[in-house]
Amino acid sequence: MSNSNSSALYPDRSLHSRVVHELGSRIVKGRIQPGETLPTEPELMLEFDVSRSVVREATKILAGKGLVETRTRRGSVVVPTESWHLLDPDVISWRYRGAANLTDLIDLIGLRHVIEPAIAGLAAIEATESDLMHMRLLFDELTKSGDDSTRFAAADRAFHKAIVDSIDNVLVRHLYELIGVGLAELRSMAIKSELHGPQNIVDHGLVLEALEARNPERSIEAMARVVAVSRVEVMEFVDSNTRLESTVVQDD
């Protein structure tokens, strides 16, 4: 199986991998737009202090991820977003790590709204007693996190992953793993929102209670509420940051 379809991130220890990650991030973040060409080989060799073969290998890897294509007399051209391998783990990482754009966030929230309630419904049927005990321990950690946002984020991430891991569907688990970087970014934003508060823990508790009751319908509804509230929190966080940045620009 090629790297573009693997769940593993491309290693960043070699010379050409450094070029891959930097150029990939520039493309996905929009610093190099579709239709634009990458810097020439001599320019990239100078910028990264690498050989021509390293630059060519990096370009080949980016092409394998669907980000660029080589055209005669034009060099490597960034292709439209629709052609990117959007479930490639590196593309996901470049897309959501750090400052993701609003459209990307909305797309990811929409995907989360589709899959997480359905996963909870399956977990209500398929989770073992051991799985449920593990979820209970993680929920207890969630309740003990208090105002420690880092601790809350870790417990929250582990709680949701435990639900996913409890279902007997390797494809769903694989998909969830692929979008893990983006989900972590979403949760980080939600937790930083001024709307985030104790009710969030209550909502997670309702998910756990529904799972323990082996009630798929309640589990779906409870998880749908968690995701919906998270969406509101993320949008509030983005909006407040946008207003702050606007104020800073005006002050300057």
N, C-alpha and C positions, 0 to 999 in steps of 0.2 A: 504494500500500500504506500502511495506517495506521501510525502510530508504534508502536502496541502490538504490531505484528508485525514491526517493523524490528529489525535487529541493532544499531542505533545507540542510544546512551543519549540521553535527552531533555536538550537543552541546559540549562545552569544559569546563563545570563547574564541572562535577563529577570526582571522582578519576579514574574510568575506562576510561573515555573519554580522559583524559590526556595521558594514556597509548596508547589508540587507535590512537590518532593524532601523537604521537612520533614514534610509530612503523610503522604506515601507511606511514609517510613521509620517514622513512628510506628505506622502501621497494620500494616505487615509485621512490625515488631518486637514487636507485641502490646501496645503502649502504648494503642492504641485497639482494643478487641476487636470481633469480629463481633457485630452487633446494636446496638452503641453508635452514637450520632450524633456527627458532627464538631461542633466548636464552631460557634456561630452565625456568620452572616456578619459582624455587627458585632464579635463577639469576634475573629474572624480578621483583620478590617480593622485592629483596634487592635493585635493582637499583631505583625503583620507590617508595619504602617504602609503599607498598600496600599488601593487603591480597591475598591469593591464589584465592579466589572467584573473586576478581577484575581482576586479570590476566586472568582468564578463560573467564570472560565476555568480556574483551577486545579482546581476541583471537577469540571468537565467532563472534563478530562484524566484525572483519577483514575478517573472513571466509565468512560472508554474503556479503561482498563487492568483493568477488572473489579473494582476494589477497593470502590467505593461505588455506591449507587443513591439517587436522590432520591425521597422519599416525601412525599405530601401531609401537611402539618401536623407532619412530623417532621424535615424537612430531609434532609441527606445521611447515609445509614446505611451503616456498614461491612458488607459481605456476607460470607458464609462463605468460608473459604479455598478450597474446591473451585471457587468461581466466579471466582477470580482468574486472570488471564492469567499463569500461572506461568513461561512462557518469554519473557515481555516482559523486555527487557534491564534496564529500571529496576527491575522487581519482583525480578529475580534479584540485582541490585546491592544493593538495600535489604535483601534477605533474608539474604545471605551476607557482606556486608562488615561487618567488626567482629565483635561477639559474636552469632554465629548460635546458635539453640537446638539441642539434641541431636537432636531429630526431623528437623529440616532437614538436619543434617549426615549423618545415617544415610541419608536419602533420596538425597542427592547422592552419597554413597559407593556406594550401590546402583546408581545410574545410571552412575557411572563404571565399576563392575565389569561392567556390561552392554556398554558401548560401546567402552571402550579396548582390551580384548583382541581384540574383533572388528576394530577398526581396524588393530591390529598384524597380524592375519592377512591383511587386504587389502593392507596396505603391503608385506608380503613378496612379493606377486605384482606389485603395480603400481608400486612405487617405482622411479625411474630410478637409474642409476649416480650421477648428479649428486646426487640426493636422498640416497642412501646416504653419499656423501662428506660431504655437509653434516651428516648425523647423526653421522658419525664425528668431525667437528670439534667438534660440540657436546658429544659424550660426552667428548672430550679435555678440554674446558673444565670439564666436570663433575668429572673426576678431579683437576683442578688447583685446585679450589675450597677444598680443605682444610677448615679450621674456619670459613671465611667463609660463614655461612649465607645472607647476601644474595646473594653470588656463586653459591652452589649453587642457590638458588631460581630465579634468573634462567636459569641454564644448564638446570636441570631443566625449567622451563616451556618454554624454547625447544626442547629435545630432544623433548618430547611433542608440541608443536605441529608440528615438522618431520615427525613420523610422520603426523599427521593431514593435513597439507598434501600429502603424497605420494600420497594416494589420490584416485581419480577419481570422487568423489561429493560434489557441492556441498551436498547436504542434510545429510550427516554433518558436513562442515566447518562449515556454518552452525550446527548444533546445538552443536558443540564450542565455537564462538566465543561463543554465547549463554551457556553455563554457565562461561565462562572466569573470571569474577569469583569464583564459588564454588569452582572448582578451585584457584585461586590461594590462597584462604583455607585450603583443606584442606592444600595443600602447605606453607603457612607453619606450620600446626599440627604437621604430621608432622615437619618439620625441627627444630622446637623440642622435640620429644619426647625423653625420656631414652633411648628405645629406638633412636633414629635413629643410624646409624653406618656404617662402611665397607662393610658387607654391602649397603647400599642401592646403592652404586656398582657392586658386583659384579652385583647383580640387573639393573641397567640395562644393564650390559655383555652379559649373556646375551640381553637383548632385541635389542640391536644385532647380536650374532653370529647370532642366528636370522634376522633380517631380511637380513643380508648373505648368508646361506646360502640365501635364498629358500625358507625352510621355514615355511609358514603355521601348521602345528600347533605347532611349537616357539615360534613368535612369540606365538601366543595364550597358550600355557602360561606363557611367561616374563613377558608383560605382566600376566597374571592374578596372578602371584606379586607383582609390583611393587605392584599395586593392593591386594592382600590385606595385604601388609606395611604399606602406607600406612594402611590402615584401623586396624590394631592400633596404629600410632603415634599416629594422631589420637585414638583412644579413650583411650590412655594419657595424652595431653596434656590432654584434657578432664577425665579423672578426677583427675589430679594438681592441676589448677587448681581443681577443685571442692573437693578436700580442703584446699587452701590457703585458699580463700575461707571455708570452714567454720571453719578454725582462727582466721582473723582475726576472724570474727564472735564466736567464743567468747572470744577475748582481750579484745574490746571489752566 
